Amino acid sequence: MTGKQDRRAFLKVAGSTGVLGLTGLAGCSGDGGDGSSDGGDGGGGGDGSDGGSTGDSDGGMNVIKLGGSMSLTGDNADLGQLYKDAYELTIQRINESGGVEAGDGNTYELEMILRDDGTDASQSKSIYQELIDREGIDYLLGPYSSTVTLPASAVAAQNQKPMVEGGGASPEIFAQGNEWIFGLLPTANKYAKSYIDMCLAQDSTPESIAILAEDGTFSQSTAEGARNKISNTDLELVVDQTFPSDTSDLSTNLGKVRDSEADILLLCAHQKHNIILANQMESQDVNVDAAMGTVGSLNESFKDEAGANGDYMYGPSSWAVNADFDDPVYGKTGDFVSAIEENYDYTPDYHSAAGEAVILTYMNAFQNVDELNPTAVRDHIRQAEFSTVYGTVAFDDSGVIDKNMLVYQWQPESDLQIVYPDNVAQSDPVYPMPDWSER
């Protein structure tokens, strides 16, 4: 396989045209899975089809098109890549095994059009409207980040097209009465609860907590969920600060955490800020018993950037890499993990598994509806229950999956370990974290 950096280089080129296309056995076969085998122009209606979500491929097989936007450049490109890789590998596996035997009696290949939105909400909205208007896409793959997913989901509702997403977790997305959006991540207000429970379960019980939160939709929802959790404990909230999403300096905020002598720290933010936090905690000599970042603190790219400063950091996950769920495409969770590692040279995380489940949510619907149309597919998704590498997928009345978060910790001797809850823990948490002077 072509290396990860080579694929990144391709994505920067593809970003200038704004689209990645995937059909048939494209993906990881020979060309590094970058979708460049079809010229990177997304296929559009120029493949012999009528430009709609269903049509014929060049080889004569019926085709169902899935379309969406994703963060493929910019600060969130590392996370966007995880979804893209999971999407394309899963589609490749489905097509290689003969396609989708749909409930209407036909067999279909899946084709994907995935465009780069750079985590820009306005750009994403334009992409989805264009995919619907010009490409005739009926089945939408949601974007990454709650700030982008919320307005994108409104486009889905306005056009009455189902959107299945694994990258937006703000409760606000699912509080709009939108019957066309389905989310595979626990809502953001749940992200910090298991971490707080874990800390309170330690022999040396914390008495105070500090919250630093970026001003984005997801992070603010995460912070509010944490505040509600804290209000039902004996913890004292001694620092509660919001910072701009574009900041590259948390030293002032961390100085307040240090001066408050907070026992534990919660960062409600994304990967860029987790890296900043890990490095500036060291430079500002901020010593706490535990520190967690809500998104991006578990990725290998976080640890590569933060180095030893990332040791002992915690992060939440809706999925465990050592889970053992049945899956109709890969067989078992472990087979999915091996496939990602072999094809892309990294270990998948919950973003990857949620991405696989996005594709399987559509596959399951296509297999079980008598007629392929957006309303029938939406209605089936709403009541479906099936197994994937991510676990059981079933949606509540608001369209969100019901899952609790696990807590991981970077441990110097054993790398990334599940440390909570106890019944799935791989090791005990290193709590309290050693002071910087002792590392």
BELURNOR-V695045 format. One record per pair of residues at least 24 apart in sequence whose C-alpha atoms are under 10 Angstrom apart, sorted by the first residue. I is the first residue (numbers start at 0). GAP is how many residues later the second one is. Records with the same first field share a line. If there is no record, write none. Layout:
BEGIN
I->GAP ; GAP
END
This chain:
BEGIN
0->27 ; 28 ; 29 ; 30 ; 31 ; 32 ; 341 ; 342 ; 343 ; 344
1->26 ; 27 ; 28 ; 29 ; 30 ; 31 ; 32 ; 341 ; 342 ; 343
2->29 ; 340 ; 341 ; 342
3->28 ; 77 ; 339 ; 340 ; 341 ; 342
5->26 ; 28
6->24 ; 25 ; 26 ; 27 ; 28 ; 74 ; 337
7->26 ; 64 ; 65 ; 69 ; 70 ; 73
8->25
9->24 ; 25 ; 26 ; 30
10->24 ; 25 ; 29 ; 61 ; 62 ; 66 ; 70 ; 105
11->60 ; 61 ; 62 ; 104
12->27
13->25 ; 26 ; 27 ; 58 ; 59 ; 101 ; 102
14->25 ; 57 ; 58 ; 100 ; 101 ; 102 ; 103
15->100
16->24 ; 25 ; 98 ; 99
17->24 ; 51 ; 54 ; 96 ; 97 ; 98 ; 99 ; 100 ; 109
18->24 ; 25 ; 49 ; 50 ; 94 ; 95 ; 96 ; 97 ; 98 ; 108
19->47 ; 49 ; 64 ; 92 ; 93 ; 94 ; 95 ; 96
20->46 ; 67 ; 90 ; 91 ; 92 ; 93 ; 94
21->43 ; 44 ; 65 ; 66 ; 67 ; 69 ; 70 ; 88 ; 89 ; 90 ; 91 ; 92
22->34 ; 35 ; 40 ; 41 ; 42 ; 65 ; 68 ; 69 ; 72 ; 86 ; 87 ; 88 ; 89 ; 90
23->33 ; 34 ; 35 ; 37 ; 39 ; 67 ; 68 ; 69 ; 70 ; 71 ; 72 ; 75 ; 85 ; 86 ; 87 ; 88
24->63 ; 64 ; 66 ; 67 ; 68 ; 69 ; 70 ; 71 ; 84 ; 85 ; 86
25->62 ; 63 ; 65 ; 66 ; 69 ; 70 ; 85
26->58 ; 60 ; 61 ; 62 ; 63 ; 64 ; 65 ; 66 ; 316
27->57 ; 60 ; 61 ; 64 ; 315 ; 316
28->60 ; 63 ; 314
31->311 ; 312
32->51 ; 52 ; 55 ; 56 ; 59 ; 310 ; 311
33->50 ; 51 ; 54
34->53 ; 77 ; 78 ; 79
39->73 ; 74
40->72 ; 74
41->25 ; 69 ; 70 ; 71 ; 72 ; 73 ; 93
42->68 ; 69 ; 70 ; 92
43->69 ; 87 ; 90 ; 91 ; 92 ; 93
44->89 ; 90 ; 91
45->89
49->85 ; 86
50->80 ; 81 ; 82 ; 83 ; 84 ; 85 ; 86
51->79 ; 80 ; 81 ; 82 ; 83 ; 84 ; 85 ; 86
52->57 ; 58 ; 78 ; 79 ; 82 ; 83 ; 84 ; 85 ; 86 ; 87 ; 319 ; 320 ; 321
53->54 ; 55 ; 56 ; 57 ; 82 ; 83 ; 84 ; 318 ; 319
54->53 ; 54
55->52 ; 53
56->51 ; 52 ; 53 ; 54
60->38 ; 45 ; 46 ; 47 ; 48
61->37 ; 38 ; 44 ; 45 ; 46 ; 47 ; 48
62->36 ; 37 ; 44 ; 45 ; 46 ; 47 ; 48
63->36 ; 43 ; 44 ; 45 ; 46 ; 47 ; 48 ; 73 ; 74 ; 75 ; 302 ; 308
64->43 ; 44 ; 45 ; 46 ; 47 ; 48 ; 70 ; 71 ; 72 ; 73 ; 74 ; 75
65->44 ; 45 ; 46 ; 47 ; 48 ; 65 ; 70 ; 71 ; 72 ; 73 ; 74 ; 75 ; 97 ; 293 ; 296
66->44 ; 45 ; 46 ; 47 ; 48 ; 60 ; 61 ; 64 ; 65 ; 68 ; 69 ; 70 ; 71 ; 72 ; 73 ; 74 ; 75 ; 96
67->44 ; 45 ; 46 ; 47 ; 48 ; 49 ; 56 ; 57 ; 59 ; 60 ; 61 ; 63 ; 64 ; 69 ; 71 ; 72 ; 73 ; 74 ; 75 ; 84 ; 95 ; 96 ; 97
68->44 ; 45 ; 46 ; 47 ; 48 ; 49 ; 50 ; 51 ; 54 ; 55 ; 56 ; 57 ; 58 ; 59 ; 62 ; 71 ; 72 ; 73 ; 74 ; 75 ; 79 ; 80 ; 83
69->44 ; 45 ; 46 ; 47 ; 48 ; 49 ; 50 ; 54 ; 57 ; 71 ; 72 ; 73 ; 74 ; 75 ; 78 ; 79 ; 97
70->43 ; 44 ; 45 ; 46 ; 47 ; 48 ; 49 ; 53 ; 72 ; 73 ; 74 ; 77
71->42 ; 43 ; 44 ; 45 ; 46 ; 47 ; 72
72->43 ; 44 ; 45 ; 46
73->42 ; 43 ; 44 ; 45 ; 46
74->43 ; 44 ; 171 ; 195 ; 196 ; 197
75->42 ; 43 ; 68 ; 69 ; 194 ; 195 ; 196 ; 220
76->39 ; 41 ; 42 ; 67
77->193 ; 218 ; 221 ; 222 ; 223 ; 224
78->65 ; 66 ; 88 ; 191 ; 192 ; 216 ; 217 ; 220 ; 222 ; 270 ; 272 ; 273
79->36 ; 38 ; 39 ; 63 ; 64 ; 65 ; 87 ; 271 ; 272 ; 275
80->270 ; 271
81->258 ; 262 ; 264 ; 265 ; 266 ; 267 ; 268 ; 269 ; 270 ; 271 ; 272 ; 273 ; 274
82->60 ; 61 ; 82 ; 83 ; 84 ; 265 ; 267 ; 268 ; 269 ; 270 ; 271 ; 272 ; 273 ; 275
83->30 ; 268 ; 271 ; 272
84->255 ; 258 ; 259 ; 263 ; 267 ; 270 ; 271
85->250 ; 253 ; 254 ; 258 ; 262 ; 265 ; 266 ; 267 ; 268 ; 269 ; 270 ; 271 ; 272 ; 273
86->25 ; 27 ; 54 ; 265 ; 266 ; 267 ; 268 ; 269 ; 270 ; 271 ; 272 ; 273
87->24 ; 26 ; 267 ; 268 ; 271
88->247 ; 250 ; 251 ; 254 ; 255 ; 267
89->239 ; 240 ; 246 ; 249 ; 250 ; 265 ; 266 ; 267 ; 268 ; 269 ; 270
90->238 ; 265 ; 268 ; 269 ; 272
92->236 ; 237
93->234 ; 235 ; 236 ; 265 ; 266 ; 269
96->232
98->264
99->263 ; 264 ; 266 ; 267
100->262 ; 263 ; 265 ; 266 ; 267
101->261 ; 262 ; 263 ; 264 ; 265 ; 266 ; 267 ; 268 ; 269 ; 270
102->261 ; 262 ; 263 ; 264 ; 265 ; 266 ; 267 ; 268 ; 269
103->262 ; 263 ; 264 ; 265 ; 266 ; 267 ; 268
104->262 ; 264 ; 265 ; 266
105->261
106->259 ; 260
107->258
109->249 ; 253
111->25 ; 28 ; 29
112->24 ; 27 ; 28
113->26 ; 27 ; 29
114->28
115->27
116->26 ; 27 ; 31
117->26 ; 30
118->24 ; 25 ; 26 ; 27 ; 28 ; 29 ; 30
119->24 ; 25 ; 27 ; 28
120->24 ; 25 ; 26 ; 27 ; 28 ; 29 ; 30 ; 31
121->26 ; 29 ; 30
122->25 ; 29
123->24 ; 25 ; 27 ; 28 ; 31
124->24 ; 25 ; 26 ; 27 ; 28 ; 29 ; 30 ; 31
125->26 ; 29
126->25 ; 28
127->24 ; 25 ; 27 ; 28 ; 31
128->26 ; 27 ; 29 ; 30
131->24 ; 27 ; 29
132->26
136->24 ; 237
137->24 ; 25 ; 234 ; 235 ; 236 ; 237 ; 239
138->24 ; 25 ; 223 ; 234 ; 235 ; 238 ; 239
139->24 ; 25 ; 40 ; 41 ; 218 ; 222 ; 234
140->24 ; 25 ; 26 ; 214 ; 217 ; 218 ; 221
141->24 ; 25 ; 26 ; 39 ; 40 ; 41 ; 213 ; 216
142->24 ; 25
143->24 ; 25 ; 207
144->24 ; 25 ; 71 ; 72 ; 73 ; 74 ; 125
145->24 ; 25 ; 26 ; 27 ; 41 ; 42 ; 70 ; 71 ; 72 ; 73 ; 75
146->25 ; 26 ; 69 ; 70 ; 71 ; 72
147->69 ; 70
148->24 ; 32 ; 34
149->24 ; 26 ; 31 ; 67
151->29
152->25 ; 26 ; 27 ; 28 ; 29
153->24 ; 26 ; 27
154->25
155->24 ; 25
156->24
159->214 ; 215 ; 218
160->212 ; 213 ; 214 ; 216 ; 217
161->200 ; 211 ; 212 ; 213 ; 214 ; 215 ; 216 ; 217 ; 219
162->195 ; 199 ; 211 ; 215
163->191 ; 193 ; 194 ; 195 ; 197 ; 198 ; 214 ; 217 ; 235 ; 236
164->189 ; 190 ; 192 ; 193 ; 194 ; 196 ; 235
165->184 ; 185 ; 186 ; 187 ; 188 ; 189 ; 190 ; 191 ; 192
166->184 ; 187 ; 188
167->49 ; 50
168->48 ; 49 ; 50 ; 52 ; 53 ; 231
169->46 ; 47 ; 48 ; 49 ; 50 ; 51 ; 52
170->46 ; 47 ; 50 ; 51 ; 54 ; 227 ; 229
171->45 ; 46 ; 49
172->44 ; 45 ; 225 ; 226 ; 227
173->223 ; 224 ; 225 ; 226
174->223 ; 224
175->222
176->220 ; 221 ; 222
177->220 ; 221
178->199 ; 200 ; 203 ; 218 ; 219 ; 220
179->194 ; 195 ; 197 ; 198 ; 199 ; 201 ; 202 ; 218 ; 219
180->197 ; 201 ; 217 ; 218 ; 219
181->176 ; 179 ; 196 ; 199 ; 200 ; 212 ; 213 ; 214 ; 215 ; 216 ; 217 ; 218 ; 219
182->171 ; 175 ; 212 ; 213 ; 215 ; 216 ; 217 ; 218 ; 219
183->134 ; 167 ; 169 ; 170 ; 171 ; 173 ; 174 ; 177 ; 206 ; 209 ; 210 ; 211 ; 215 ; 216 ; 217 ; 218 ; 219
184->132 ; 133 ; 134 ; 165 ; 166 ; 169 ; 215 ; 216 ; 217 ; 218 ; 219 ; 220
185->131 ; 132 ; 214 ; 215 ; 216 ; 217 ; 218 ; 219
186->31 ; 34 ; 35 ; 38 ; 213 ; 214 ; 215 ; 216 ; 217
187->29 ; 30 ; 31 ; 32 ; 33 ; 34 ; 35 ; 36 ; 37 ; 38 ; 80 ; 106
188->29 ; 30 ; 31 ; 32 ; 33 ; 34 ; 35 ; 36 ; 37 ; 38 ; 39 ; 40
189->31 ; 32 ; 33 ; 34 ; 35 ; 36 ; 39 ; 126 ; 213 ; 214 ; 215
190->28 ; 30 ; 31 ; 32 ; 34 ; 35 ; 77 ; 102 ; 103 ; 104 ; 124 ; 125 ; 126 ; 127 ; 213 ; 214 ; 215 ; 216
191->30 ; 31 ; 32 ; 33 ; 34 ; 35 ; 37 ; 74 ; 75 ; 76 ; 100 ; 101 ; 102 ; 123 ; 124 ; 213 ; 214 ; 215
192->29 ; 32 ; 33 ; 34 ; 35 ; 36 ; 37 ; 123 ; 211 ; 212 ; 213 ; 214
193->32 ; 35 ; 122 ; 210 ; 211 ; 212 ; 213 ; 226 ; 227
194->31 ; 71 ; 95 ; 96 ; 97 ; 99 ; 119 ; 120 ; 121 ; 210 ; 211 ; 212 ; 213 ; 224 ; 225 ; 226
195->30 ; 33 ; 34 ; 37 ; 39 ; 68 ; 69 ; 70 ; 94 ; 96 ; 211
196->32 ; 33 ; 36 ; 223 ; 224
197->208 ; 209 ; 221 ; 222 ; 223 ; 224 ; 231 ; 233
198->64 ; 65 ; 90 ; 91 ; 221 ; 230 ; 232 ; 233
199->33 ; 34 ; 35
200->219
201->227 ; 229 ; 230
202->228 ; 229
203->85 ; 227 ; 228
204->30 ; 58 ; 84 ; 227
205->28 ; 29 ; 30 ; 56 ; 57 ; 58 ; 82 ; 83 ; 84 ; 226
206->26 ; 27 ; 28 ; 29 ; 30 ; 31 ; 55 ; 56 ; 57
207->26 ; 27 ; 28 ; 29 ; 30 ; 31 ; 52 ; 53 ; 54 ; 55 ; 56 ; 57
208->26 ; 27 ; 28 ; 29 ; 30 ; 31 ; 48 ; 51 ; 52 ; 53 ; 54 ; 55 ; 56 ; 57 ; 79 ; 81 ; 82
209->26 ; 27 ; 28 ; 29 ; 30 ; 31 ; 43 ; 44 ; 46 ; 47 ; 48 ; 50 ; 51 ; 52 ; 53 ; 54 ; 55 ; 56 ; 57 ; 78 ; 81
210->26 ; 27 ; 28 ; 29 ; 30 ; 31 ; 42 ; 46 ; 51 ; 53 ; 54 ; 55 ; 56 ; 57 ; 81
211->27 ; 28 ; 29 ; 30 ; 31 ; 38 ; 41 ; 42 ; 45 ; 53 ; 54 ; 55 ; 56 ; 57 ; 65 ; 81
212->27 ; 28 ; 29 ; 30 ; 31 ; 32 ; 53 ; 54 ; 55 ; 56 ; 57 ; 60 ; 80 ; 81
213->27 ; 28 ; 29 ; 30 ; 31 ; 32 ; 33 ; 53 ; 54 ; 55 ; 56 ; 59
214->26 ; 27 ; 28 ; 29 ; 30 ; 31 ; 53 ; 54
215->26 ; 27 ; 28 ; 29 ; 52 ; 53 ; 54
217->50 ; 51 ; 52 ; 76 ; 77
218->26 ; 48 ; 49 ; 50 ; 51 ; 75 ; 76
219->48 ; 49
220->47
221->44 ; 45 ; 46 ; 47 ; 72
222->43 ; 44 ; 45 ; 46 ; 71
223->44
225->40 ; 42
234->28 ; 29
235->26 ; 27
236->25 ; 27
237->24 ; 25
238->26
239->26
240->26
241->26
242->26
244->24 ; 25 ; 27 ; 28
245->26 ; 27
246->25 ; 26 ; 29
247->24 ; 25 ; 27 ; 28 ; 29
248->24 ; 27 ; 28 ; 31
249->26 ; 27 ; 29 ; 30 ; 31 ; 34
250->25 ; 26 ; 28 ; 29 ; 30 ; 32 ; 33 ; 35
251->28 ; 32
252->24
253->26 ; 27 ; 29 ; 30 ; 31 ; 32
254->25 ; 26 ; 29 ; 30 ; 31
255->30
256->24 ; 27 ; 29 ; 30 ; 31
257->26 ; 27 ; 28 ; 29 ; 30
258->27
260->25 ; 26 ; 27
261->24 ; 25 ; 26 ; 27 ; 28
262->24 ; 25 ; 26 ; 27 ; 28 ; 169
263->24 ; 25 ; 26 ; 27 ; 28 ; 168 ; 169
264->24 ; 25 ; 26 ; 27 ; 28
265->24 ; 25 ; 26 ; 27 ; 28 ; 48 ; 49
266->24 ; 25 ; 26 ; 27 ; 28 ; 48
267->24 ; 25 ; 26 ; 27
268->24 ; 25 ; 26 ; 27 ; 28
269->24 ; 25 ; 26 ; 27
270->24 ; 25 ; 26 ; 27 ; 28 ; 30 ; 31
271->24 ; 25 ; 30 ; 33
272->24 ; 29
273->24 ; 28 ; 29 ; 31 ; 32 ; 36 ; 39 ; 41
274->26 ; 27 ; 28 ; 29 ; 30 ; 31 ; 32 ; 34 ; 35
275->29 ; 30
276->29 ; 32 ; 33
277->24 ; 25 ; 27 ; 28 ; 29 ; 30 ; 31 ; 32 ; 33 ; 34 ; 35
278->26 ; 27 ; 28 ; 29 ; 30 ; 31
279->29
280->28 ; 29 ; 155
281->27 ; 28 ; 153 ; 154 ; 155
282->26 ; 153
283->152
284->150 ; 151 ; 152
285->149 ; 150
286->145 ; 146 ; 147 ; 148 ; 149 ; 150
287->143 ; 144 ; 145 ; 146 ; 147 ; 148
288->141 ; 142 ; 143 ; 144 ; 145 ; 146
289->24 ; 119 ; 139 ; 140 ; 141 ; 142 ; 143 ; 144
290->24 ; 118 ; 141 ; 142
291->24 ; 115 ; 116 ; 117
295->55
296->111 ; 112 ; 113
297->51 ; 52 ; 109 ; 110 ; 111 ; 112 ; 118 ; 119
298->47 ; 48 ; 49 ; 50 ; 51 ; 52 ; 117
299->46 ; 47 ; 48 ; 49 ; 116
300->45
302->107 ; 112 ; 113
307->102 ; 103 ; 104 ; 131
308->127 ; 130
309->99 ; 100 ; 101 ; 102
310->98 ; 99 ; 100 ; 101 ; 102 ; 104 ; 105 ; 122 ; 123 ; 128
311->96 ; 97 ; 98 ; 99 ; 100 ; 103 ; 104 ; 117 ; 118 ; 119 ; 120 ; 121 ; 122
312->95 ; 96 ; 97 ; 98 ; 103 ; 117 ; 120
313->93 ; 94 ; 95 ; 96 ; 97 ; 102 ; 103 ; 104 ; 105 ; 115
314->90 ; 91 ; 92 ; 93 ; 94 ; 95 ; 101 ; 103
315->34 ; 88 ; 89 ; 90 ; 91 ; 92 ; 93 ; 102 ; 104
316->32 ; 33 ; 34 ; 86 ; 87 ; 88 ; 89 ; 90 ; 91 ; 101
317->31 ; 32 ; 33 ; 35 ; 36 ; 72 ; 73 ; 84 ; 85 ; 86 ; 87 ; 88 ; 89
318->30 ; 31 ; 32 ; 33 ; 34 ; 35 ; 70 ; 71 ; 72 ; 84 ; 85 ; 86 ; 87 ; 88
319->28 ; 29 ; 30 ; 33 ; 69 ; 70 ; 71 ; 85 ; 86 ; 87 ; 88 ; 97 ; 98 ; 104 ; 105
320->26 ; 27 ; 28 ; 29 ; 32 ; 68 ; 69 ; 97
321->96 ; 102 ; 104
322->66 ; 67 ; 68 ; 101
323->64 ; 65 ; 66 ; 67
324->62 ; 63 ; 64 ; 65 ; 66 ; 67
325->60 ; 61 ; 62 ; 63 ; 64 ; 65 ; 66
326->30 ; 33 ; 59 ; 60 ; 61 ; 62 ; 63 ; 64 ; 65
327->32 ; 35 ; 36 ; 58 ; 59 ; 60 ; 61
328->27 ; 31 ; 59 ; 60
329->26 ; 58 ; 59
330->57 ; 58
331->55 ; 56 ; 57 ; 58
332->55 ; 56 ; 57 ; 58
333->55
334->54
335->52 ; 53 ; 54
336->52
349->40
350->39
351->37 ; 38
352->35 ; 36 ; 37 ; 38
353->34 ; 35 ; 36 ; 37 ; 39
354->35
355->32 ; 33 ; 34
356->29 ; 30 ; 31 ; 32 ; 33 ; 34 ; 35 ; 36
357->30 ; 32 ; 35
359->26 ; 27 ; 28 ; 29 ; 33
360->24 ; 25 ; 26 ; 27 ; 32 ; 33
END
